[in-house]
Amino acid sequence: MTIAFLITTLVVVVTPGAGVLFTLSAGLTGGRRAALVAALSGALATVPHLLAAVTGLAALLHSSTLVFDLVTYLGAGYLLWLAVSTLRQRGAFAVDGAASARPARQIIVSTLLMNLLNPKLTIFFVAFLPQFVHPDTPGALSRMLGLGAVFTLVTLVVFIGYGLGAAAIRRRVLDRPRVADWLRRCFAGSFVALALLLTLSQP
């Protein structure tokens, strides 16, 4: 593992995406517990993509336009559903007090669905890991898995930071309906933008 790998990983993870938005919203709606559950789920959701990349499943996604498009549009559709749920003040991203009782299992399922239905993450690992471990070097598989584990750990730490930060200002947001409405629209617009990027940035 190199400093370049850690810096690249940190930049990728810190950059706001679906996982960051989910964790922020979980912290705002459900407090610290929901934020921690969302952060852990978001980090664990990187593991299937990593395994898919190192076992060659990413090659199938990349070579089969039909399979890749199907997964991509399912992911985009789920993001759009989250946007609609946000605007209607129900579901995973409602910024109100009622969301605090949302079961941990529901948060986990929503997080995993959102991240698993994003083939770009698998393709990312395919393009990312060989920059630091050449596939033909001895022990390349174990080294890729090790770097992937570091990526997942960094993801967990960063997501926890985002989530706890959101939870810390939760009460202030809930006490200001206009701020809550503004945040709700921002979350909804962000998910629509992510859905568009997912469908338009085809490999």
mmCIF file of the C-alpha atoms, coordinates in Angstrom:
data_MODEL
# 
_entry.id   MODEL 
# 
loop_
_atom_site.group_PDB 
_atom_site.id 
_atom_site.type_symbol 
_atom_site.label_atom_id 
_atom_site.label_alt_id 
_atom_site.label_comp_id 
_atom_site.label_asym_id 
_atom_site.label_entity_id 
_atom_site.label_seq_id 
_atom_site.pdbx_PDB_ins_code 
_atom_site.Cartn_x 
_atom_site.Cartn_y 
_atom_site.Cartn_z 
_atom_site.occupancy 
_atom_site.B_iso_or_equiv 
_atom_site.pdbx_formal_charge 
_atom_site.auth_seq_id 
_atom_site.auth_comp_id 
_atom_site.auth_asym_id 
_atom_site.auth_atom_id 
_atom_site.pdbx_PDB_model_num 
ATOM 1   C CA . MET A 1 1   ? 0.000   0.000   0.000   1.00 0.00 ? 1   MET A CA 1 
ATOM 2   C CA . THR A 1 2   ? 1.285   3.441   -0.930  1.00 0.00 ? 2   THR A CA 1 
ATOM 3   C CA . ILE A 1 3   ? 0.563   7.031   0.002   1.00 0.00 ? 3   ILE A CA 1 
ATOM 4   C CA . ALA A 1 4   ? -0.713  7.549   -3.538  1.00 0.00 ? 4   ALA A CA 1 
ATOM 5   C CA . PHE A 1 5   ? -3.276  4.784   -3.031  1.00 0.00 ? 5   PHE A CA 1 
ATOM 6   C CA . LEU A 1 6   ? -4.477  6.268   0.265   1.00 0.00 ? 6   LEU A CA 1 
ATOM 7   C CA . ILE A 1 7   ? -4.772  9.770   -1.182  1.00 0.00 ? 7   ILE A CA 1 
ATOM 8   C CA . THR A 1 8   ? -6.628  8.523   -4.258  1.00 0.00 ? 8   THR A CA 1 
ATOM 9   C CA . THR A 1 9   ? -8.950  6.427   -2.103  1.00 0.00 ? 9   THR A CA 1 
ATOM 10  C CA . LEU A 1 10  ? -9.670  9.342   0.210   1.00 0.00 ? 10  LEU A CA 1 
ATOM 11  C CA . VAL A 1 11  ? -10.463 11.683  -2.682  1.00 0.00 ? 11  VAL A CA 1 
ATOM 12  C CA . VAL A 1 12  ? -12.805 9.114   -4.255  1.00 0.00 ? 12  VAL A CA 1 
ATOM 13  C CA . VAL A 1 13  ? -14.607 8.342   -0.988  1.00 0.00 ? 13  VAL A CA 1 
ATOM 14  C CA . VAL A 1 14  ? -14.928 11.939  0.251   1.00 0.00 ? 14  VAL A CA 1 
ATOM 15  C CA . THR A 1 15  ? -16.396 13.119  -3.066  1.00 0.00 ? 15  THR A CA 1 
ATOM 16  C CA . PRO A 1 16  ? -20.195 13.260  -2.547  1.00 0.00 ? 16  PRO A CA 1 
ATOM 17  C CA . GLY A 1 17  ? -22.098 10.437  -4.193  1.00 0.00 ? 17  GLY A CA 1 
ATOM 18  C CA . ALA A 1 18  ? -25.130 8.285   -3.506  1.00 0.00 ? 18  ALA A CA 1 
ATOM 19  C CA . GLY A 1 19  ? -23.549 6.670   -0.447  1.00 0.00 ? 19  GLY A CA 1 
ATOM 20  C CA . VAL A 1 20  ? -22.591 10.009  1.098   1.00 0.00 ? 20  VAL A CA 1 
ATOM 21  C CA . LEU A 1 21  ? -26.044 11.457  0.448   1.00 0.00 ? 21  LEU A CA 1 
ATOM 22  C CA . PHE A 1 22  ? -27.697 8.412   1.981   1.00 0.00 ? 22  PHE A CA 1 
ATOM 23  C CA . THR A 1 23  ? -25.547 8.624   5.112   1.00 0.00 ? 23  THR A CA 1 
ATOM 24  C CA . LEU A 1 24  ? -26.134 12.356  5.497   1.00 0.00 ? 24  LEU A CA 1 
ATOM 25  C CA . SER A 1 25  ? -29.866 11.890  5.170   1.00 0.00 ? 25  SER A CA 1 
ATOM 26  C CA . ALA A 1 26  ? -29.852 8.980   7.620   1.00 0.00 ? 26  ALA A CA 1 
ATOM 27  C CA . GLY A 1 27  ? -28.072 11.136  10.173  1.00 0.00 ? 27  GLY A CA 1 
ATOM 28  C CA . LEU A 1 28  ? -30.535 13.995  9.689   1.00 0.00 ? 28  LEU A CA 1 
ATOM 29  C CA . THR A 1 29  ? -33.623 11.805  9.871   1.00 0.00 ? 29  THR A CA 1 
ATOM 30  C CA . GLY A 1 30  ? -32.679 9.144   12.389  1.00 0.00 ? 30  GLY A CA 1 
ATOM 31  C CA . GLY A 1 31  ? -29.805 10.528  14.422  1.00 0.00 ? 31  GLY A CA 1 
ATOM 32  C CA . ARG A 1 32  ? -26.532 8.865   15.387  1.00 0.00 ? 32  ARG A CA 1 
ATOM 33  C CA . ARG A 1 33  ? -27.767 5.263   15.348  1.00 0.00 ? 33  ARG A CA 1 
ATOM 34  C CA . ALA A 1 34  ? -29.249 5.535   11.861  1.00 0.00 ? 34  ALA A CA 1 
ATOM 35  C CA . ALA A 1 35  ? -26.098 7.301   10.635  1.00 0.00 ? 35  ALA A CA 1 
ATOM 36  C CA . LEU A 1 36  ? -23.850 4.522   11.945  1.00 0.00 ? 36  LEU A CA 1 
ATOM 37  C CA . VAL A 1 37  ? -26.051 1.816   10.407  1.00 0.00 ? 37  VAL A CA 1 
ATOM 38  C CA . ALA A 1 38  ? -26.073 3.606   7.058   1.00 0.00 ? 38  ALA A CA 1 
ATOM 39  C CA . ALA A 1 39  ? -22.297 4.144   7.162   1.00 0.00 ? 39  ALA A CA 1 
ATOM 40  C CA . LEU A 1 40  ? -21.619 0.489   7.958   1.00 0.00 ? 40  LEU A CA 1 
ATOM 41  C CA . SER A 1 41  ? -24.030 -0.691  5.264   1.00 0.00 ? 41  SER A CA 1 
ATOM 42  C CA . GLY A 1 42  ? -22.533 1.660   2.693   1.00 0.00 ? 42  GLY A CA 1 
ATOM 43  C CA . ALA A 1 43  ? -19.030 0.409   3.430   1.00 0.00 ? 43  ALA A CA 1 
ATOM 44  C CA . LEU A 1 44  ? -20.053 -3.246  3.299   1.00 0.00 ? 44  LEU A CA 1 
ATOM 45  C CA . ALA A 1 45  ? -21.787 -2.630  -0.031  1.00 0.00 ? 45  ALA A CA 1 
ATOM 46  C CA . THR A 1 46  ? -18.372 -2.073  -1.621  1.00 0.00 ? 46  THR A CA 1 
ATOM 47  C CA . VAL A 1 47  ? -17.355 -5.677  -0.873  1.00 0.00 ? 47  VAL A CA 1 
ATOM 48  C CA . PRO A 1 48  ? -19.541 -7.404  -3.529  1.00 0.00 ? 48  PRO A CA 1 
ATOM 49  C CA . HIS A 1 49  ? -18.248 -4.969  -6.152  1.00 0.00 ? 49  HIS A CA 1 
ATOM 50  C CA . LEU A 1 50  ? -14.669 -5.682  -5.137  1.00 0.00 ? 50  LEU A CA 1 
ATOM 51  C CA . LEU A 1 51  ? -15.223 -9.441  -5.298  1.00 0.00 ? 51  LEU A CA 1 
ATOM 52  C CA . ALA A 1 52  ? -16.948 -9.075  -8.658  1.00 0.00 ? 52  ALA A CA 1 
ATOM 53  C CA . ALA A 1 53  ? -13.989 -7.115  -9.979  1.00 0.00 ? 53  ALA A CA 1 
ATOM 54  C CA . VAL A 1 54  ? -11.290 -9.552  -8.851  1.00 0.00 ? 54  VAL A CA 1 
ATOM 55  C CA . THR A 1 55  ? -13.231 -12.622 -9.988  1.00 0.00 ? 55  THR A CA 1 
ATOM 56  C CA . GLY A 1 56  ? -13.862 -11.332 -13.483 1.00 0.00 ? 56  GLY A CA 1 
ATOM 57  C CA . LEU A 1 57  ? -17.565 -10.587 -13.257 1.00 0.00 ? 57  LEU A CA 1 
ATOM 58  C CA . ALA A 1 58  ? -16.824 -6.996  -14.184 1.00 0.00 ? 58  ALA A CA 1 
ATOM 59  C CA . ALA A 1 59  ? -15.588 -8.240  -17.543 1.00 0.00 ? 59  ALA A CA 1 
ATOM 60  C CA . LEU A 1 60  ? -19.068 -9.659  -18.179 1.00 0.00 ? 60  LEU A CA 1 
ATOM 61  C CA . LEU A 1 61  ? -20.702 -6.349  -17.287 1.00 0.00 ? 61  LEU A CA 1 
ATOM 62  C CA . HIS A 1 62  ? -18.264 -4.479  -19.476 1.00 0.00 ? 62  HIS A CA 1 
ATOM 63  C CA . SER A 1 63  ? -18.583 -6.809  -22.472 1.00 0.00 ? 63  SER A CA 1 
ATOM 64  C CA . SER A 1 64  ? -22.335 -7.400  -22.340 1.00 0.00 ? 64  SER A CA 1 
ATOM 65  C CA . THR A 1 65  ? -24.151 -4.193  -23.229 1.00 0.00 ? 65  THR A CA 1 
ATOM 66  C CA . LEU A 1 66  ? -27.521 -5.716  -22.371 1.00 0.00 ? 66  LEU A CA 1 
ATOM 67  C CA . VAL A 1 67  ? -26.515 -6.833  -18.872 1.00 0.00 ? 67  VAL A CA 1 
ATOM 68  C CA . PHE A 1 68  ? -24.715 -3.579  -18.100 1.00 0.00 ? 68  PHE A CA 1 
ATOM 69  C CA . ASP A 1 69  ? -27.599 -1.434  -19.357 1.00 0.00 ? 69  ASP A CA 1 
ATOM 70  C CA . LEU A 1 70  ? -30.132 -3.483  -17.397 1.00 0.00 ? 70  LEU A CA 1 
ATOM 71  C CA . VAL A 1 71  ? -28.296 -3.066  -14.094 1.00 0.00 ? 71  VAL A CA 1 
ATOM 72  C CA . THR A 1 72  ? -27.570 0.582   -14.844 1.00 0.00 ? 72  THR A CA 1 
ATOM 73  C CA . TYR A 1 73  ? -31.204 1.477   -15.531 1.00 0.00 ? 73  TYR A CA 1 
ATOM 74  C CA . LEU A 1 74  ? -32.379 -0.452  -12.487 1.00 0.00 ? 74  LEU A CA 1 
ATOM 75  C CA . GLY A 1 75  ? -29.958 1.578   -10.384 1.00 0.00 ? 75  GLY A CA 1 
ATOM 76  C CA . ALA A 1 76  ? -31.054 4.839   -11.984 1.00 0.00 ? 76  ALA A CA 1 
ATOM 77  C CA . GLY A 1 77  ? -34.679 3.918   -11.432 1.00 0.00 ? 77  GLY A CA 1 
ATOM 78  C CA . TYR A 1 78  ? -34.036 3.259   -7.756  1.00 0.00 ? 78  TYR A CA 1 
ATOM 79  C CA . LEU A 1 79  ? -32.325 6.639   -7.386  1.00 0.00 ? 79  LEU A CA 1 
ATOM 80  C CA . LEU A 1 80  ? -35.322 8.332   -9.013  1.00 0.00 ? 80  LEU A CA 1 
ATOM 81  C CA . TRP A 1 81  ? -37.629 6.488   -6.632  1.00 0.00 ? 81  TRP A CA 1 
ATOM 82  C CA . LEU A 1 82  ? -35.574 7.821   -3.716  1.00 0.00 ? 82  LEU A CA 1 
ATOM 83  C CA . ALA A 1 83  ? -35.906 11.338  -5.140  1.00 0.00 ? 83  ALA A CA 1 
ATOM 84  C CA . VAL A 1 84  ? -39.702 11.024  -5.362  1.00 0.00 ? 84  VAL A CA 1 
ATOM 85  C CA . SER A 1 85  ? -39.847 9.571   -1.833  1.00 0.00 ? 85  SER A CA 1 
ATOM 86  C CA . THR A 1 86  ? -37.840 12.524  -0.566  1.00 0.00 ? 86  THR A CA 1 
ATOM 87  C CA . LEU A 1 87  ? -40.166 15.097  -2.090  1.00 0.00 ? 87  LEU A CA 1 
ATOM 88  C CA . ARG A 1 88  ? -43.205 13.268  -0.711  1.00 0.00 ? 88  ARG A CA 1 
ATOM 89  C CA . GLN A 1 89  ? -41.649 13.212  2.773   1.00 0.00 ? 89  GLN A CA 1 
ATOM 90  C CA . ARG A 1 90  ? -41.772 9.481   3.193   1.00 0.00 ? 90  ARG A CA 1 
ATOM 91  C CA . GLY A 1 91  ? -39.440 6.582   2.720   1.00 0.00 ? 91  GLY A CA 1 
ATOM 92  C CA . ALA A 1 92  ? -35.714 6.624   3.322   1.00 0.00 ? 92  ALA A CA 1 
ATOM 93  C CA . PHE A 1 93  ? -35.073 10.340  2.987   1.00 0.00 ? 93  PHE A CA 1 
ATOM 94  C CA . ALA A 1 94  ? -37.898 12.135  4.724   1.00 0.00 ? 94  ALA A CA 1 
ATOM 95  C CA . VAL A 1 95  ? -36.398 14.901  6.858   1.00 0.00 ? 95  VAL A CA 1 
ATOM 96  C CA . ASP A 1 96  ? -38.821 14.823  9.739   1.00 0.00 ? 96  ASP A CA 1 
ATOM 97  C CA . GLY A 1 97  ? -39.110 13.474  13.257  1.00 0.00 ? 97  GLY A CA 1 
ATOM 98  C CA . ALA A 1 98  ? -41.156 10.422  12.269  1.00 0.00 ? 98  ALA A CA 1 
ATOM 99  C CA . ALA A 1 99  ? -38.214 8.953   10.415  1.00 0.00 ? 99  ALA A CA 1 
ATOM 100 C CA . SER A 1 100 ? -36.264 8.459   13.647  1.00 0.00 ? 100 SER A CA 1 
ATOM 101 C CA . ALA A 1 101 ? -38.042 5.173   14.338  1.00 0.00 ? 101 ALA A CA 1 
ATOM 102 C CA . ARG A 1 102 ? -37.037 3.663   11.010  1.00 0.00 ? 102 ARG A CA 1 
ATOM 103 C CA . PRO A 1 103 ? -35.814 0.088   11.568  1.00 0.00 ? 103 PRO A CA 1 
ATOM 104 C CA . ALA A 1 104 ? -32.130 -0.645  11.052  1.00 0.00 ? 104 ALA A CA 1 
ATOM 105 C CA . ARG A 1 105 ? -33.027 -3.477  8.686   1.00 0.00 ? 105 ARG A CA 1 
ATOM 106 C CA . GLN A 1 106 ? -34.861 -1.071  6.392   1.00 0.00 ? 106 GLN A CA 1 
ATOM 107 C CA . ILE A 1 107 ? -31.855 1.264   6.323   1.00 0.00 ? 107 ILE A CA 1 
ATOM 108 C CA . ILE A 1 108 ? -29.520 -1.639  5.503   1.00 0.00 ? 108 ILE A CA 1 
ATOM 109 C CA . VAL A 1 109 ? -31.732 -2.920  2.683   1.00 0.00 ? 109 VAL A CA 1 
ATOM 110 C CA . SER A 1 110 ? -32.073 0.549   1.150   1.00 0.00 ? 110 SER A CA 1 
ATOM 111 C CA . THR A 1 111 ? -28.325 1.136   1.316   1.00 0.00 ? 111 THR A CA 1 
ATOM 112 C CA . LEU A 1 112 ? -27.427 -2.220  -0.198  1.00 0.00 ? 112 LEU A CA 1 
ATOM 113 C CA . LEU A 1 113 ? -29.958 -1.863  -3.011  1.00 0.00 ? 113 LEU A CA 1 
ATOM 114 C CA . MET A 1 114 ? -28.721 1.604   -3.891  1.00 0.00 ? 114 MET A CA 1 
ATOM 115 C CA . ASN A 1 115 ? -25.072 0.538   -4.008  1.00 0.00 ? 115 ASN A CA 1 
ATOM 116 C CA . LEU A 1 116 ? -25.448 -2.910  -5.549  1.00 0.00 ? 116 LEU A CA 1 
ATOM 117 C CA . LEU A 1 117 ? -27.474 -1.497  -8.443  1.00 0.00 ? 117 LEU A CA 1 
ATOM 118 C CA . ASN A 1 118 ? -24.512 0.575   -9.560  1.00 0.00 ? 118 ASN A CA 1 
ATOM 119 C CA . PRO A 1 119 ? -22.260 -1.359  -11.977 1.00 0.00 ? 119 PRO A CA 1 
ATOM 120 C CA . LYS A 1 120 ? -19.993 1.666   -12.234 1.00 0.00 ? 120 LYS A CA 1 
ATOM 121 C CA . LEU A 1 121 ? -18.509 0.780   -8.845  1.00 0.00 ? 121 LEU A CA 1 
ATOM 122 C CA . THR A 1 122 ? -17.427 -2.642  -10.094 1.00 0.00 ? 122 THR A CA 1 
ATOM 123 C CA . ILE A 1 123 ? -15.933 -1.092  -13.222 1.00 0.00 ? 123 ILE A CA 1 
ATOM 124 C CA . PHE A 1 124 ? -14.218 1.444   -10.989 1.00 0.00 ? 124 PHE A CA 1 
ATOM 125 C CA . PHE A 1 125 ? -12.446 -1.300  -9.058  1.00 0.00 ? 125 PHE A CA 1 
ATOM 126 C CA . VAL A 1 126 ? -11.325 -2.883  -12.336 1.00 0.00 ? 126 VAL A CA 1 
ATOM 127 C CA . ALA A 1 127 ? -9.781  0.403   -13.444 1.00 0.00 ? 127 ALA A CA 1 
ATOM 128 C CA . PHE A 1 128 ? -8.606  1.457   -9.980  1.00 0.00 ? 128 PHE A CA 1 
ATOM 129 C CA . LEU A 1 129 ? -6.818  -1.532  -8.468  1.00 0.00 ? 129 LEU A CA 1 
ATOM 130 C CA . PRO A 1 130 ? -4.518  -2.381  -11.415 1.00 0.00 ? 130 PRO A CA 1 
ATOM 131 C CA . GLN A 1 131 ? -3.034  1.108   -11.065 1.00 0.00 ? 131 GLN A CA 1 
ATOM 132 C CA . PHE A 1 132 ? -1.465  -0.082  -7.803  1.00 0.00 ? 132 PHE A CA 1 
ATOM 133 C CA . VAL A 1 133 ? -1.232  -3.870  -8.335  1.00 0.00 ? 133 VAL A CA 1 
ATOM 134 C CA . HIS A 1 134 ? -0.418  -5.316  -11.739 1.00 0.00 ? 134 HIS A CA 1 
ATOM 135 C CA . PRO A 1 135 ? -2.613  -8.379  -12.325 1.00 0.00 ? 135 PRO A CA 1 
ATOM 136 C CA . ASP A 1 136 ? 0.380   -10.453 -13.517 1.00 0.00 ? 136 ASP A CA 1 
ATOM 137 C CA . THR A 1 137 ? 2.529   -9.936  -10.418 1.00 0.00 ? 137 THR A CA 1 
ATOM 138 C CA . PRO A 1 138 ? 2.822   -12.799 -7.861  1.00 0.00 ? 138 PRO A CA 1 
ATOM 139 C CA . GLY A 1 139 ? 0.173   -12.578 -5.158  1.00 0.00 ? 139 GLY A CA 1 
ATOM 140 C CA . ALA A 1 140 ? -1.772  -9.980  -7.140  1.00 0.00 ? 140 ALA A CA 1 
ATOM 141 C CA . LEU A 1 141 ? -5.143  -11.366 -6.045  1.00 0.00 ? 141 LEU A CA 1 
ATOM 142 C CA . SER A 1 142 ? -4.367  -11.188 -2.327  1.00 0.00 ? 142 SER A CA 1 
ATOM 143 C CA . ARG A 1 143 ? -2.878  -7.707  -2.709  1.00 0.00 ? 143 ARG A CA 1 
ATOM 144 C CA . MET A 1 144 ? -5.975  -6.495  -4.572  1.00 0.00 ? 144 MET A CA 1 
ATOM 145 C CA . LEU A 1 145 ? -8.191  -7.899  -1.838  1.00 0.00 ? 145 LEU A CA 1 
ATOM 146 C CA . GLY A 1 146 ? -6.026  -6.187  0.775   1.00 0.00 ? 146 GLY A CA 1 
ATOM 147 C CA . LEU A 1 147 ? -6.235  -2.827  -0.990  1.00 0.00 ? 147 LEU A CA 1 
ATOM 148 C CA . GLY A 1 148 ? -9.961  -3.344  -1.423  1.00 0.00 ? 148 GLY A CA 1 
ATOM 149 C CA . ALA A 1 149 ? -10.262 -3.920  2.328   1.00 0.00 ? 149 ALA A CA 1 
ATOM 150 C CA . VAL A 1 150 ? -8.428  -0.642  2.955   1.00 0.00 ? 150 VAL A CA 1 
ATOM 151 C CA . PHE A 1 151 ? -10.806 1.106   0.546   1.00 0.00 ? 151 PHE A CA 1 
ATOM 152 C CA . THR A 1 152 ? -13.779 -0.311  2.453   1.00 0.00 ? 152 THR A CA 1 
ATOM 153 C CA . LEU A 1 153 ? -12.290 0.761   5.798   1.00 0.00 ? 153 LEU A CA 1 
ATOM 154 C CA . VAL A 1 154 ? -11.654 4.299   4.563   1.00 0.00 ? 154 VAL A CA 1 
ATOM 155 C CA . THR A 1 155 ? -15.216 4.372   3.218   1.00 0.00 ? 155 THR A CA 1 
ATOM 156 C CA . LEU A 1 156 ? -16.534 3.364   6.641   1.00 0.00 ? 156 LEU A CA 1 
ATOM 157 C CA . VAL A 1 157 ? -14.532 6.030   8.483   1.00 0.00 ? 157 VAL A CA 1 
ATOM 158 C CA . VAL A 1 158 ? -15.497 8.808   6.061   1.00 0.00 ? 158 VAL A CA 1 
ATOM 159 C CA . PHE A 1 159 ? -19.173 7.816   6.027   1.00 0.00 ? 159 PHE A CA 1 
ATOM 160 C CA . ILE A 1 160 ? -19.249 7.737   9.827   1.00 0.00 ? 160 ILE A CA 1 
ATOM 161 C CA . GLY A 1 161 ? -17.815 11.245  9.849   1.00 0.00 ? 161 GLY A CA 1 
ATOM 162 C CA . TYR A 1 162 ? -20.466 12.475  7.425   1.00 0.00 ? 162 TYR A CA 1 
ATOM 163 C CA . GLY A 1 163 ? -23.260 10.701  9.285   1.00 0.00 ? 163 GLY A CA 1 
ATOM 164 C CA . LEU A 1 164 ? -22.327 11.853  12.778  1.00 0.00 ? 164 LEU A CA 1 
ATOM 165 C CA . GLY A 1 165 ? -21.834 15.385  11.494  1.00 0.00 ? 165 GLY A CA 1 
ATOM 166 C CA . ALA A 1 166 ? -25.361 15.340  10.065  1.00 0.00 ? 166 ALA A CA 1 
ATOM 167 C CA . ALA A 1 167 ? -26.741 13.842  13.267  1.00 0.00 ? 167 ALA A CA 1 
ATOM 168 C CA . ALA A 1 168 ? -25.094 16.606  15.304  1.00 0.00 ? 168 ALA A CA 1 
ATOM 169 C CA . ILE A 1 169 ? -27.097 19.303  13.511  1.00 0.00 ? 169 ILE A CA 1 
ATOM 170 C CA . ARG A 1 170 ? -30.267 17.212  13.222  1.00 0.00 ? 170 ARG A CA 1 
ATOM 171 C CA . ARG A 1 171 ? -32.192 19.025  15.941  1.00 0.00 ? 171 ARG A CA 1 
ATOM 172 C CA . ARG A 1 172 ? -31.413 22.415  14.418  1.00 0.00 ? 172 ARG A CA 1 
ATOM 173 C CA . VAL A 1 173 ? -32.679 21.220  11.048  1.00 0.00 ? 173 VAL A CA 1 
ATOM 174 C CA . LEU A 1 174 ? -35.888 19.733  12.454  1.00 0.00 ? 174 LEU A CA 1 
ATOM 175 C CA . ASP A 1 175 ? -36.606 22.936  14.391  1.00 0.00 ? 175 ASP A CA 1 
ATOM 176 C CA . ARG A 1 176 ? -36.426 24.949  11.149  1.00 0.00 ? 176 ARG A CA 1 
ATOM 177 C CA . PRO A 1 177 ? -39.032 23.729  8.633   1.00 0.00 ? 177 PRO A CA 1 
ATOM 178 C CA . ARG A 1 178 ? -37.685 25.948  5.849   1.00 0.00 ? 178 ARG A CA 1 
ATOM 179 C CA . VAL A 1 179 ? -34.193 24.482  6.240   1.00 0.00 ? 179 VAL A CA 1 
ATOM 180 C CA . ALA A 1 180 ? -35.651 20.976  6.273   1.00 0.00 ? 180 ALA A CA 1 
ATOM 181 C CA . ASP A 1 181 ? -37.608 21.687  3.084   1.00 0.00 ? 181 ASP A CA 1 
ATOM 182 C CA . TRP A 1 182 ? -34.514 23.103  1.400   1.00 0.00 ? 182 TRP A CA 1 
ATOM 183 C CA . LEU A 1 183 ? -32.453 20.061  2.353   1.00 0.00 ? 183 LEU A CA 1 
ATOM 184 C CA . ARG A 1 184 ? -35.198 17.734  1.158   1.00 0.00 ? 184 ARG A CA 1 
ATOM 185 C CA . ARG A 1 185 ? -35.207 19.383  -2.257  1.00 0.00 ? 185 ARG A CA 1 
ATOM 186 C CA . CYS A 1 186 ? -31.414 19.285  -2.391  1.00 0.00 ? 186 CYS A CA 1 
ATOM 187 C CA . PHE A 1 187 ? -31.403 15.554  -1.640  1.00 0.00 ? 187 PHE A CA 1 
ATOM 188 C CA . ALA A 1 188 ? -34.079 14.909  -4.247  1.00 0.00 ? 188 ALA A CA 1 
ATOM 189 C CA . GLY A 1 189 ? -32.284 16.973  -6.883  1.00 0.00 ? 189 GLY A CA 1 
ATOM 190 C CA . SER A 1 190 ? -28.995 15.262  -6.108  1.00 0.00 ? 190 SER A CA 1 
ATOM 191 C CA . PHE A 1 191 ? -30.490 11.801  -6.600  1.00 0.00 ? 191 PHE A CA 1 
ATOM 192 C CA . VAL A 1 192 ? -32.021 12.863  -9.904  1.00 0.00 ? 192 VAL A CA 1 
ATOM 193 C CA . ALA A 1 193 ? -28.628 14.197  -11.007 1.00 0.00 ? 193 ALA A CA 1 
ATOM 194 C CA . LEU A 1 194 ? -26.909 10.956  -9.967  1.00 0.00 ? 194 LEU A CA 1 
ATOM 195 C CA . ALA A 1 195 ? -29.478 8.925   -11.881 1.00 0.00 ? 195 ALA A CA 1 
ATOM 196 C CA . LEU A 1 196 ? -28.847 10.993  -15.006 1.00 0.00 ? 196 LEU A CA 1 
ATOM 197 C CA . LEU A 1 197 ? -25.074 10.661  -14.642 1.00 0.00 ? 197 LEU A CA 1 
ATOM 198 C CA . LEU A 1 198 ? -25.405 6.906   -14.187 1.00 0.00 ? 198 LEU A CA 1 
ATOM 199 C CA . THR A 1 199 ? -27.377 6.499   -17.403 1.00 0.00 ? 199 THR A CA 1 
ATOM 200 C CA . LEU A 1 200 ? -25.512 9.044   -19.536 1.00 0.00 ? 200 LEU A CA 1 
ATOM 201 C CA . SER A 1 201 ? -21.918 8.101   -18.686 1.00 0.00 ? 201 SER A CA 1 
ATOM 202 C CA . GLN A 1 202 ? -21.928 4.739   -20.447 1.00 0.00 ? 202 GLN A CA 1 
ATOM 203 C CA . PRO A 1 203 ? -18.532 3.080   -20.973 1.00 0.00 ? 203 PRO A CA 1 
# 
